[in-house]
Amino acid sequence: MRSVVKVSKTIEDAIEEAVRELGVDREDVYTEIVEEPSKGLFGLIGAKDAKVKVTVVSDPVEIAENFIDMLMNSMGISARSSVKRKNSTLYVDIDDISSTDMGILIGRRGNTLDAVQYLLSLIINKDRENYIKVLVDTKGYRKKREETLIRLAHKMADKAKYSKRPVRLEPMNPYERRIIHSALQNVEGVTTHSEGEEPYRRVVIESN
């Protein structure tokens, strides 16, 4: 387990310095107070700073790495995962993977990759107070999928305007529906809304 020792004017300041250096939240560490701060004689002579030892007991990055490695082994997929945390978001990139294995991991229109992301999010955020957003990707798939959806949105918007009839897209997850709505929110002549129940909810594009 990773740990650091910090010295500061107060215990709170020492803990905050340690947490920043370790790159985790307060709820992910165990704190041992090595020395209490003291003002000393007349507030000057013999004054001591606070000294704490802070140890990581639950590292979201390590948890994510272990989960992805276990899952890839269970799926029979040879790959390497890279996990980085930036503020309250955990970025997981699965690389060094063959085209065949990448197809298995992504699944139909990203369904399997979304499932992996959902499961990892549940594990990371179990019993946490501060929610961590989890994003799982492989070889830039999500960016490519976003670009494909934006092109589809504009193509179907043109179709709706030309035909004067509503265009119903295939069922999509909430994330992909948001991409469609966002792509067309400032396009003149069309409006969008979603209809249906999950997992068959879809975007409808109408001319106006």
N, C-alpha and C positions, 0 to 999 in steps of 0.2 A: 504494500500500500504506500502511496506517495504521501509524504508529509514535509512540512517546513516549520522552522522555528522563527518567530518574528518578535521584535522588540519595538515598543512604541510607548507614547505617553500614557495611553489608556489601553485596557484590555480590548475594548471595542475596536479601536484603531488598529491594533495588532492583528486581530482576527480579520478585519476587512482587508488588510494588506496581504495576509496569507491566502484568503479566498481569491483575490484578484490574481495572485501569482499562480495559484493552482488551476485557475480557470473553471471553477465550479461554483455552485450556490452554497449558501450557509447550511441548507438542509442536507447537503451531501458530505458534510465533514463532522468529525469528532474533535472537540477542542479540549486540550489539557492546559490548565493555567500553571505554568512553571513558577512564575514569580508575580506576586501582586504588586501594583505600583505603590510607591510611598512618597510623601512630600518631603520627608526628612526634617531635620531641625530647622526651624524658622522658614520652612519651605525651600531651603537651599542646600544645607549641608547634609550629605548622605541620601539625597533624593534618588529614587530608583524608578526606572521605567517598568512597564508591564512586559512580561515575557510569556509567550504562549507557544504551544506546539499544536499545529493543526494537521489532522490526518484525514485523507479522503477515504470515506467508507462506501460511497456510492457514486461512481463516476459514469455519467451518461455515455461518454465516448467509449469507455471500455465495455460497458454493457452492450452498446450497439455493435461494436466490433465482434464480440463473442457471439451475439445472436446471429449476425449475418454469416459468420464463418460456420456456425452450427447448421444454419438453414441451407447454405450452399452445399455442405457435405451431405445433408439429408436428401437434397434434390439431385445429388450426383453431378453438381455443376462445379467446374474448376474455374475459380475466379479469385480476385484480390479486392478487398474492400478498403476504402479510404474514408475515415470519419473525421470531420472537423466541426467544431462548435464555434458559432459566432453569435454572441449575445444569447438570445433565447431560441435560437434555431440550430438544429443539428443537421448537417449536410452529409449524406452517405452516398458515396460514388462507388459503384461496383465495376471494376475494370479488369483487364487481362482476362477477357472472356471470349470464347469462340462465338462465331455468328449463330451457330446452332443453339448453343447454351443461352445466348442472349435472347433468342426468340422464345425459348422456354421461359426464361425469367420475366420477360415483358408480358407474354401472353397475348390474348386477343384484345387489341386496342388498349394495351397497358393494364388489363385487369389484374394479372398476376403481380405485376410490379406495384400496383396500388394496394393489393392485399398485403404484400410484404411491408409496405410503408405503414399501413394501418396497424398491423400486428406489432411492429416495432414501436410505434407511437404509444400503443397501449402499455407495452412493457416499460418504456422509458418514463411514462407519466403516472405509473401506478403509485398511489400514495404520495404524490408530489403536490406541494402547494403552488409552486410556480411552474406553469405549463411550459413545456418545451416543444416547439414545432419541429416535426421530423420530415425531411425531404429525402427520398431515396431515388436515385437515378442511375442509369448505366449508359456510358458512352454518349451522353448528351441527348438521350432519347426524348426527354420531356420537352426540351427546346424545339426539337424537330417536330414533335407532335403538335406543339403550340402553333408553329408556323403553318403546319398542314391544316389545322382547324381554322386559323384566320383566313387562309385562302378559301377554304370551303364555305366559311361564313359569307364572304363577299360574293362568291359565285352563286350561292343559294339566295342571297339578297337580290341580286340581279334577276334571278329566275322569278322570285316573288313579285318584283316590280313589273316584269315583262308580262307574266301570266295573270296578274291581279288575283292570284289565289294563294292561300297560305301554303308555306313549304314546311313540312315536318321533318326534322332531322332524326337520325337514329338515336336510340337511347344513349345517354352519356352520364357519367358521374358528375357530381356537383362542381368539381374543379374544372372539367372540360366545358360544362355549360356556362360557367362564368366567363371563360375565354370567348365563347361565341357572343354572349351578351355584351361584353366589353368591346369586342371588335366592331359591333354594329351600333353601339349606343349613340354615336354622332353621325351615322349615315342617314342622309335625308331620304325620305320616302318609304322607310320601313320601321317596324317596331318588332320587338321580340318578347316572348314570354315562355315560361315552361309549363308543361302539362303532364299529367300522369303521376303514378306512384313509383317510388324507388323499388327495384332497380331499373324500371322501364321509363323513368321520367325523361322527357326530351324537350328540345327547344323548338318553338314554332316561330317562323319568320313571316310577317304579314306586311303587305304594302298598305300605305295610308295616304 
